[in-house]
Amino acid sequence: MCLGVPGKVIEVSEDAHTAVVDFFGTRRVTRLDVIDEPVEPGDYILNHVGFAIRRIDREEIGETLALYEMLLREAGEDMMADDVRSEIEASGTLGKEVA
């Protein structure tokens, strides 16, 4: 199953190839090579294995975040929740948390 995880863009690199993105309190460097449109700090993106794959419209973000937060909180050891947690852990292209 392919699953994307929403995150908030905190900072975009000068060359606009990467961004620091906050995923539910974990900050990771995320690639911007394949995203559908430019992003700036404050935007939300959908991430898949370290790549931002699309910018999430501002009108959609509240509902999207609420769904993921509910999934992570209530699902326990559910397979989909495990996929979301794995995606968050694997989201950084550098493999480490950014301060």
C-alpha positions, 0 to 999 in steps of 0.5 A: 500500500502506498500512503502519503503523510501530511506535513507543514512546511517550515522552511524551504531551501534556497535552491527550492529542492528541499524543505524542512517539514513538520510531521506531527511534531517530527521535523524531516528534510523532504525533497521537492523534486516531484511536487505539483506546485511550488510551496512556501513556509506555512503550506502543507504537503503530502509526503511519500517516502521523503518526497513531497508529492502534492501541496494540500489546499488550505481548504482541505488541511483541517479535515486531512489532519483531523483524519490522520490524528484520529487514525494515529490516536485510535488505531493502536496496532492497526496496519494502516496506522503502522503504515502512517507511523512508518511513513513518518519515520522514513520521510526524511531523505537524510534519515535524521530529525532536523532541529 
